[in-house]
Amino acid sequence: MEQLIPFRKAFESLGFAPGVIFDDYVFSDVLDVDPRDRTVHLAAFTQTPPSYRNAAMAVIDVGSSEVDAVADYRALGAPLIFSIAGDEVTAWQMRSAAPPRMIVRAPLSELAALFDQNRDTWTPLAIHRAKSIGHVAPEYQLDFVDAGLMPAIEGQIHGKLDRAIESVLNDAVTAAGLAPGDRSHRALFQATFRLLAAKILSDRGHEISQRWNPDEIASVLEVISAYYKLPSLAEGPPGLMVGFEQAWRRLRDGLSFRNISADDLAFVYEQTLVTPETRKHFGTHSTPRQVAEHVVASLQLWKHDVEDLRVYEPFTGAGVLLVAALRHVRDLLPVHWSDKAKHQFLVQRLAGDEIDAFAVEVATLSLILADYPNANGWKIGQADLFADDYLAARSKTSNVIICNPPFESFTAEERVRYPEALKRSAAKPIAVLNAVLDAKPLAIGFVLPEPFIRGKQYAAQRRRIEQMYAEIELVSLPDRTFNASVIRSSLLIARAPRDPAAEPASTSIRCAVVSERERDAFLSTGQLNVVREQTRPFAGTGDLWIEELADVWSYLQSAGTLGEIAAVHRGIEWRSDQAAAVRSNAQPGFVPGIHASGAMRMFATTGASVWLDARPERLLYKAIDLPWSEPKILANAARVSRGPWALAAAIDRTGNVASQQLFGIWRKPGAPSLQALAALLNSPLGAAFISSHSPPDRIRVSAVRAVPIPHSFPVGLDDLVDRYCKAAQSPSGLFTSGSEAGLQSLLDEIDGLVMQAFDLPPKLERAVLAYFHGAQRPTIQPWQSWPAGTLALVSTRSSKAQLSASRAGGNWISDTFRPLPKEEAILLREALDDVEPR
């Protein structure tokens, strides 16, 4: 097409080299339900090898400028698509969750002027930065680059690649007569790598693909092994080669890899291989791709001279963090460098060590895949990092350290074997972190146990990090973030080293919590929904966490606390196993009580009382001497949920004794009633405070004592609580729809009165209610959350009937209130948002 000539010239005028501009570029439409190949007449990329990650702009001729026709090309990954229709050209912004947006339409004769007008933002470097780091560096964002487009494509690619790799493995396992899911043979992983490498080399038309016979599996494996200088395949069971042949045919004729980023292939290869079973069999570990991406992106490597960077990953495992680092460092290299020059630079500046031989092999193969099309030059060391202070010495050779260390403590045998490491700490993650900090790197990115955020055992390390770095980020991750581990974890990113000769001035802190309901979205996109940021004067205390709803707690900092009006104590504890201290029937020395925290519901308990061992010789501490026979509140000390509704409090007037899994709470003389205290603890504000100030597995007694209290409790609260408690005492534990609605209505009124007593500004009240969005509440009856978008608990601002109507989708608000004129509404919203804490 003659019309393409001015486009090529326009691309080159922006700085796109001839080697990154492709005629008739074919790519697989992975966003289609049934992926098919599509072709653009001209495509420009910011770097080579081309992929959706570095696609910048493309030209199509759709015969018209219809939005639907342009939308078919989203999977290319280019943020800009130019469609030709007659003598006109239209520039479109490609979007992830919406149809393409027309940016400008102009005559083809004015194409050069159009590109000249957008010279500053359409260059390869500007687009590359916007796509690669714009989501974490606002200064590089461009308004026409949709930050959601790459994650959308990436998610589809990873799903399809995962299924493709699973098919390869399953074909081989079936042909070899192995049990389904048996991944215990090394040859499986070695051959899978070779077939994936052959597929991407073939789909991208690499010259090496001409050297094998695509119909002979032995020829394919032999050429790939020679190209990457790999050893022969490990021996496997008979029939395995037949399975590889079947797998190769399926892979060869399946989804095209041409537009797939090589590091995507490396990530999926590693993630598919390292399952809980292979972790157990081979001893390796894995870091989820988006966790690795977030850690490396947050290091802000682009702020450093790339020539100065030396990245090291101890305890490399399968190499996911290192693969992420490879991509980010490669993105910083000059766009005119050849693939070979980039490879030579990267292999000299990225390194890793791992004790497990299988993990070393997987990590090396993953790096090779991510470094397409270069032959092998990667060396992951096999080393015992705890021996002879090896980790400390190795860390001093690098200045950026990324690490997912082992979480356990040293065993008795290891304490003898590793005396130098033991001097740093008996806990492996602390020993590793201390050794790395001794090296004084420019930046660190760690996966650590969750207690690092606020746990006392990490206090010294937090103080040290605050002393060393001016910018610190912490992320709390939920359970089951890591496929092969059930341990709850956190992320630490520290950067911007302080000048040792200067007095520390301030610390910039960034914190986020990935909730259980957000886990899948985070693992899919890597996006954090809510991020809290503060710049604080340097304190040196190691307090690096910004509490959830920090603005609310700041507003209430002058309020009294529950500990001023109530005594809060943990229940009785035993010297031996709890299970031996509980009986279902009365026995000498045992007293009636409640043992399990799971028995607690808001304003109610479930199940019958049990008998607890109260014999003095069996007890630890003096909790049995507390006034258990007096009226009190019982509440769980172990969280009933890892979500925001962590505590449930109920009034006990029967003299039950509580075990160590619960708290006993007694009102002090002159304090509000037990009904009022229970309403406070069960309220949205009380629950939010306790949840946000406690670790994920338990509730701190200090958090319960520190719950803010209002200046006064509303009249009528006691009666509402009594009515709710009475209604909740259904003998069968079953409720009719009418009784459920009645309990719901009473609880709404109780919540509303407590929230009204605090008189929070609307902006803060909305934040408290939003904190519980989608969470299950531990009530005796099924509970419905407050209607989305309500400014407050409407039951106290209007009527119970209106709240019920809003839950049912009624339109009582528009029937009752006339909307403000637009100008007045804007002014009111600004006024409410600007209310300062008192």
N, C-alpha and C positions, 0 to 999 in steps of 0.2 A: 504494500500500500504506500503510495507516494505521500499520503498524509502523515505517515509515521516519521518521515525524515525530519520535519521541524520539531517533533517531540524528542527524537534522539538528540538533536542539537540543543534543545531546551534543557534536557536532563544533564547533558555534559556541561552546559553553561553554569549549572548549580554546583558542579564538582563531582558528579557521578562519573567514575572512570569507565572506559569502554568495557572492561572486564566484568562489571557488575550490571550491565544492561543486556537483557536477553530478548531476542526475537521469538515470537510464538512459544512463550513459556507455558509448559503444561504442568498442572498441579492437581492433586486429588482433593475433591470437595468433601472434606471430612465432616462438614457441618450438615451435609445432606444425610437423610436417613439411609439411603443406599449410595455410598460414596461413588462418584463418577469423576472422570478426568474432565477438566475444563482448561481452556486455553485463552491467554490474553495475548494480544498482538505484540505488546512491548511491556517489559517489566524492568524496573530499576530497584536495586537492592543497596543497602548501605555498606554491606561487606560480602565477602565470599567465605564459605560456600553459601549459596542462596537458601533461604528458608522463610517460613512465615514470620520468624522473629525479626529478620532484618529486611523484609519486604517494605519498600517505601512508597512506590507509586506504579501505576500500570495504566495501559491504554486499551480500551475495548471499543468495538463497533457493534452496538446492539440494534442498530437500525432506528433507534429512537432513544429518548432519554428517560424512559420509563423507570421508575424506582425499582420495581420488582425485577426487571432484567439486570439492573446494576447489582442488586442484592445477591445475585447468584455467585458473585465473585468475592464474598466476604472471607472465605477460607484461605484466600491467597495471603491474607495478613497485612496487606498494604493499607495504610490509613487513608490514602488518596487514590481515587480511581477517576480517570478521565474518559468520558464516553463521547464518541464522535457520532453526530447525527447530521448528515448533510454537510453544510458549511459552518456548523457550530460545534463547539466543544463545551462540555459541562464538567466542572470539577465537583466530585462528591466526597463527602466525609463518610467513611465506612464505620458503622456503629454495631455494637454487640447485641443490644437488646431493643433496637429500634431500626426502622428502615433507613437507608442511606439519606444523608441530608445534603441538599444542593448548596454548595458554597458560592459558586459563581458560574455564569454562562456567558460565553463570549464568542465572537467570530474567530474561526481558525486563523484568519489573517492577523489577529492580534495576540497570538499565542506567545510570542517572544515578550511582548509587553506584560502579559499576565504573569509569566514566570519572573520577570524582572521586578514586578511589584511585590512578589512574595519571596524574594531572594533570601531574606534573613531567616525565614522559618521553614523553607522547603529544601534546605541543603541536606546532604547525607548525614552530616554530624548532628544537626539539630533534630532531625527525625530519629536518628539512632538513639540519641540521649533520651528523647521523650519516650521512646518505646522501652528502653532498657532500664532507665532509672527514674523516669518521670513520676512513677507511683510512689517513690520514696523521697524524691527531690523536687519539690514544687517549682523551683526556679527553672527546671528544664521541661516543665509541662508545656504542651502546645494545645490550643483549643480544638484543633481538628484531629488530634490523636486520642481516640477513645481508649481509656485505660482498661476497659473491660473486654476489649476485642481479643487480645492475646490470651488471657485466661480462658475465654470461651473456646478458642481454637485448641489451646493446649489441653483442656479437659477432654475434648473429643478425641484428640490424637492419643492421649495416654490411655483412654479406655480401649480404643481400637488396637493400639500396640500391645496392651496387656493381653487382650484376647488372642492376638496373633502369636505372641510368645507362649502363651498357655497351650495353644494348638500345637506348636512345635514340640513342646515338652510332652504333651499327652500322646501325640503320634508316636514319639520315640518310646515312651513308657509302654504303650499298648503293644507295639511291634515286638518289644523285647520280652513281653510276657510278665512284666512287673506289675505289682499291685498298683491300682489307681492312686495317684498322688505321691508315689515313691520317687523322691528326688535325691536319693542318697548316693548316686553314682556321679563322680566328678566329670565323666565324659559328657553327661547331659549338659552341663553348664558350658563346657568348653566348645562343644559342637554348636550349641545355641548361639554363642557369640559369633562363631565363624559364619553361620548362616545369616545372621542379622547383618554382619559386615558385608557379606557378599551381596545381600539384597540392596543395601544402600549404595554400594559401589556400582552395582548394575543399573539401578534406577536413575542414578545421576550420570550415567554414561562414562564412568571412569575407565581409562584405558586398560587397567588391570583386568577388568571384567571380560576383555577379549581373549584372555589367556586360558580360561577354563571352558570346559564343555558343560553348558548349563543342564544337559540331560544326564550327566554322570556325577553323582554326589561325591565320589572319591576325588574327581578332578577339582570340583569346587573347594573342598576342604583342603586339598593339597596346595592349591594356589594361594588361598587365603593364609594358610599357615606360613608359607614361604614369604608372602608379602609383609606380614607382621612379625616375622622371625619368632614364631611360636613353636613350642615343643609339640611332639606328637600327642594325639589324643590319649587320655588315660584309657586303660582297658575297661571295657564294659561287658555286660551280658550279651550272649548271642542274640542276634535279631535287632540290635540297636541301630546298626547301619541302615537296615531296611526302613526303620522308623524315621531316621534322618532324611532318607530319600523321599519318603511321603511328605514329611514336613517341608522340605525344600520346594517341592512342587506346589504345595499349598501357599507357601510364603511368596514364592516367585510370581505367582499369578494373582496375588491378592493386592491389598492396598499399596499404592505407590508411595515410596519413601522420599520422592524427589524434593518435596517442599517441607519435609519434616526436619526439624532442628536435630542435629546429631546428639546434643546433650539430652534431648527428650528421650531418644533411643537408649542412651546410657542410663538415665534415671529409671525408665521402665524395666530395662534389663535387670538392674540391681533390685528394684522393688519387687519384681515378680519372683526373682530367685530366692531372696532372703525372706523366707516364711518362718513362722514359729518353729516348724519342724526342722528346716535346714539350720536355723539358728542353734537348735538343740544338738543336731547331728554334727555340724561343723564348728560351732562355737563362735560364729561371727555375729555382728549386730548391724542394724540399719537405722538410718535417720530419714523420716519422711521428706519427700522432695520439697514441699512448700516450707517446711521448717528450715531446711538447709538454705533455700532461696531467701527466706526472710532474714536469717542470721547474716548471710553474706551481703545481701543488699544493704542491711542496716549498718554495716561497717563503713559505708560511704568511702569506698576505695578510690572513687573518682576525685576525691579532694587531695590525693597524694600524687606525686610524680610516679608514674607507673614503673619507671626505671628503678625506683627505690624499693619497690614492694618485694618481699620474700614471704610467701604464704606457706604455712606448715600445719598439717593436721595429724597430731598424735592420736593413737587409737583409731586409725583410719576406718576400720571396719570395711564395709563395702564401698567406701569412697564417695558417698553422696555429697558431703560438704565440700570435698575437693573438686568434684565435678561442677558444683555450683560456682566455686571460686574460679575455676578455669574459664567458665563463660563470662563472668564479670570482669576478670582481668583481660581476657581477649577483647571484650567490648571497648576497653580503654586504649587498645593499640591503634596506631595510625591506620586509617582505612585503606591507604595505598599499599600497605605491606602485603606481601604474598603469603599464602597459607603456610609455606615452608618457613618463612621468616618468623611468623607468629608462633609456629610450633617450636622452633629452636629457642625462642624467647621464653615460652611458657614452661618447657621442661626444665629450664634452669632456675625457675622461680617458684615452682609449686612442688611441694614434697610431702611425704607422709610416711608413717611407720605403724606397723601392726604386728602383733605376735602370731596371729593365726595365719597359717599358710594359705588356706582356702580364701580367706578374706583378702589377702594380698593379691591373689590371682583375680578375684572378682573386681577389686578396685582397679587393678591395672587394665583389665579388659574394658571396664566402664570408661576409663579415661581415654583409651584408644578410640572407642566409639564416639565419645564426645569431641574428639580431636580430628574428626574426619577432615580431609582424606589422608592425613599423614600416617606414615608407618610408625611402628612402635618406637618410642624413645622414653617411655615412662618407667620410672623405677620407684616402686613402693618398697621401703625397707621392711624386712622381717626382723623385728627386734623386741626384746623384753624391756619395755620402757621403764619399769620400776627397778631394774637391776643396775647397780653401780652408778646411780644418779644419772642414767642415760638421758632421761627426759629433760632434766635441767640443762645439760650440756647441749642437747639438740635444739632446745627452744631458743638458745642464745644465737643460733645461726639464722633465725628468721625474725621478722618484725610484725607479722600478722598471724595470729594463731587461732585456729578454729578447732573445736573439740567437742566430742560427745564421749566423755570418759566413762569408765565403769562406775556404777553407783554404789556397789557394796563396800563393806569394810574389809580390811586385810584379815585373812584367817590367821590362826595361831602359827601355822606352818609358814605363811607368807611374812609374818612379822619377823621371823628368824631370817628368812631369805632376803628381805629387803630392808635392812636397817636404815639406809639413807632416806628412803621414802617414808619410813615410819617416823623419822624425826619431824617430818612436816605435818603428818596427821595419821591417825589410825584409820580414818575414813578416806577411801581412794579418791573421791571427787575433790575433797579438800586438799589432799596431798598433790594432786595434779594441778589444781588451780594455784596453789602456793608456788609450785615449781615454775609455772608459766609466768606468774607475776614477778618472780625473781629476775626473769629475763628482760623485764621492762619493755614489752612490745608496744608498737604504735597503736594497735587495736586488738581486741580479743572478742571472740564470739563463742559462747559455751552453751551446751545443753547441760542442765544441772538438776538435781532433785528439787522438788517444789519448796522444801524448807529453806533453800537459799534466800528466798524473798524476804522472810521475816524470822526464820528460826534462829535461836540463840547460838546453835553450834556453828553458824556461818557469820556471826557478828564481826569477828576479827577480819574476815575476808572482805566483808562489805565496807568496813572502815578503810581498809587498805585500798580498795578500788576507788572509793571516793577521794582518797588522798592522791591517787595517781592519775585519775581521768576526770575531765570536766564535763563529759557527755556520757550518760549512762541510760540504758534501756533495759527494762525487765518485762517479760511476758509470762503470765501464768497459763499453763496448758492443762486441759482437762484429762481425765482418765482416757485410756485407749487411744491416745494420740499416736503412740508407737505400736505398730503391728505386733512386734515380738516382745513387748514389755508392758506390764500392767502398772508400773510405778509412775505416779504422777510427777510431772517435771516442769521445769521453767527454763526460760531463755535469758541469758545475760549477754548484752552487747555493751562494751566499753570502748570509747574512742576519745580523741582529742587529748593526748597526754599533757599534763600540766608541766610547766617549767619548774623544775625542782628548786631553782634559786628564787622563785617568786612566791609571794604569799598567795595561797589559794583565794580566789575572789568569790566565785559562784559555781553552782553545779546545775546543769540542765538535766532534768530527769524526765523520762518518757515511760509510761507504764500502760499495760493493757492486760485484760483477762479474756481468754477464749473460753466461753462457757460450753457446757456439754451440748447445748442445742446449736452452738455455732461451730462445733468441732468439724463436722463434715464440710461446711462451707469454707472454713479456714484451710483444711487439707486440700480442697479443690482449687481455691483461688489465692490463698496466702494473704487475703485481706483481713485486717483487724477492724472490727466494727466500731469500737469505742476506744480511743486513745486519750489518756490523761497526761498532760504536760505541765511542768512547772520549772521555773528557774529560781533556785533558792540560794541564799547566802551560804557559803561553805560553812559547815558545822563540824565535820569530822566525826559524826556520830555513827555513820554507816546506815542511817535511815534513808533507804533508797526507794521506798515504795510510796506511791500516792494512792490513798485509799479510794475505793469506789465511792461515788457520791461525796467526794471530798468537799465540794461547795456546800452541801447540806450540813455536813458535820462542822464546817467552819462557821456557818450561820448559827448553829446551835452551841457553839463552844462556851458560851456564858451560861447555858442552862445547867440546872442541877443534874445529878446522876442517880440511877437506881440504887447504887451502893450507899447513898446518903439516907435513904428512907427504907432500905430493906437489907437484911443479912443474907448473903448468898454463899452456900457451901456445897461441896461435892458430897455425895453419899458415902456410905461405909465401904471400906476397902479391906481386902484380905491378904494374908501373907502367902497364900497358895492359890491354886487355880480357882477362878470364879465359879466354874461349873460345879465344883464340889461343894460350894457354899449355898446352893439353891436346892430347895425341896418343894415338891408339890403339896405335901401334907405337913401338918404340925409335928415338930420333934422338939425334944428338950434342948434349950439353948437357942432355938430359932424364933424369929419374930416375923409377923406378917409385913409384907412390903412389896415393892415393885423392883424388878431386877433389870429388865431389858428396856433400852431407850426406845425400841420400836413399839412399845406399848403406848407411847404418848401421841395424843392428838391435841389439836387446839381446843382448850376448855374441856377435854375429856380424856379418859384412858380406856384402853381396850384390853380385854382378857381379864382373867381372875387374878387376884393377888397371889403371890407365892410366899414361901417361908425362907427367910434369909438367916444365915448363920451369924449369931450375935455373941458367940462365946469369946470372952476377952482374949484368950490365948490364940485365937484364930485371926483376930482383927489387927489391922495396921492403922495407926493413928487413932484419933479420939472422936471420929465423926459419930459414933454411937451415942455420945453424950449430948448431941444436939437435941432440941425439943421436938422430937418427931411426933409426939402425941398431940401437939398443938396444931391448929389450922395453919396451913401453909400452901405454897405453890410448889408443884413438882414440874421439872422441865428436863428434857434430855440433855446430857453432856456430850454424847456422841451425836453427830449430826444425823437428823432423820433424812436428809437429802444433801447432795453436794451442790444443789441449786440454791437459789436465794432464800427459799423457805426452809431454813435449817433447824429452827427450834419450834417446839410446841409446848405450851405451858397449860397446866390444868390445876384447879384448886383441889386440895385434898383435906378433908375434914374427918377422915377415918383413922388417923394415926399411923398410916403406912410409913415404913422406913424405906429409904431409897438406897439402891446400890451405887457404886462408883460410876455407873453409866448415866446417872441423873444428878441434877442439882436439887437441893431443898432451898426454898426462898421464904423467909419469914419477914413480915412487916415490922418495922421498928415502932416504938410508941409515938403516937401522933401522926403516923404516916397514913396515906390514903388506904382504902380498903383493898383486900385481896382481889376483889373483882376488878378494881381499877388497875392494879399491878399486872394481873393476868391479861387484861385488855391491852395494856401497853406492850407487854412482851410478844403478844400474838399479832400486834398491829403491823401494817406495812413498814412504818418507820422503825419500830423496835426490831423487827425481823431483819430489815436491811442493815441496821447498825451491827447486829450480832454476826450476820453472815459476812459482811465486808471486813470485820475485824477478827475473824477466826480462820484457822487453816482449813483445808478441804475435808479433813476427816474427823474433826472434833470441834467443840466450842470452848473457847477460853473462859474461865470464870471471870477473868479481868474484863472481858468484853461484856459479859452480862452485867457486871457491877457498873460499867461505864455507860450503859444505855441512857441517853438523855431523857429527862422527864419534863413535862410541860409545867408552866407556872402554877396551873391548877387543873384538876380533872373535872370534866363536865358533869353537871347535874344530870341524873338519869342514866349514867353509865352502869351503875351497879344493877339497876333493874333490868337493863338489856342483857347484861351478862348472865344474871340469874335465869332469865327467860330462855336464853340460848342453851345454857347448861341443862335445864329441865327438859327442853325439847330434844336435846341431843341424846337423852337417856332412853333410847328405844330398846326395849327388852330383847328384841330379835336382832337388833343391829341393822334392820331394814327400814327404809323410809319410802313413803309414797311420794309421788311427784309434788303433791301439795305440801307435805312436810319438808321436803328438800327445799322447795321455794321459800318456805317460811324461815328455815334455818339460814338460807342464803340472805334473805332480807334482813334478818337480825344481825348477821355478821357484817353486812354492809353498813348498817347503822352504827355498830360498835366501832368499826374501822373509821367511819366518817367522823364520829365524835372525837376519837383520839387524834386524828389528823387535824381536825379543826382546832383542837386545843393547842397545837404547836403553831398554828397560824403561819405556815410557811408561805413565802411568795409563790405565786402560781408556777413560775418556771421551775422552782426547786421541788414543788409538790409533783409536778409532772415527771420530773426525773426519778423521784422515789417510786412512783407507780410504774414507770417504764422499766425499772430495774427488775420487776417481776414478770415481765411479758413472757407468756408461754410456759411459765413454770407451774408445777403441781403444788398445791397447798395441802399441808397435812391436817385436813379437817375430817370430822367424823362423817360428813356427808359429801357427795360429789360437789365440787366447787367450780364456779365459773369466774374467770377473771373479769376485771372491770372492763367495760366497753372501751375499745380503742379510741383514743382521741378525747376522752373525757378530761375536762380541766381539773376536776377533783372527784372525790367520791360523791357522786351526785345525790346520793341518798340524804346527805345532810344539807345540801344546797337547794334541793328542790323537794322531791318526794320519792318514796319507795316505788310507787307506781311508774313514775317516769324512768327510774333506773331499770326496772323490769322491761319497760317498753324499749329502751335503748338496747338492752341485751337481745331482745327478740327482733330487733331491726325496725322498731317503730320510728316515727318521724316527729316525736313530741317536741323536740327542740325547735325545729322550724315552725311548728304550730304555735309554740309558746312565745318564742323570742323573735322579734324582727331584726334582721341583720343590720349592722351599722353600715353607713356609707363607707366605700372603700378607703377614702382618705382618712376617716376617723379610725377605722380598723387598723390601718398601718401605724398611726400614731399610738394607739392603745397597745399594740403588740410591742412596739419599741419601748414604751414606758415600762411594760411588765418585764421585758427581757433585761432592762437596765436597772432593776431594783437591786440596790446594794444590800449585802448582808448586814444585819443590825448587830 
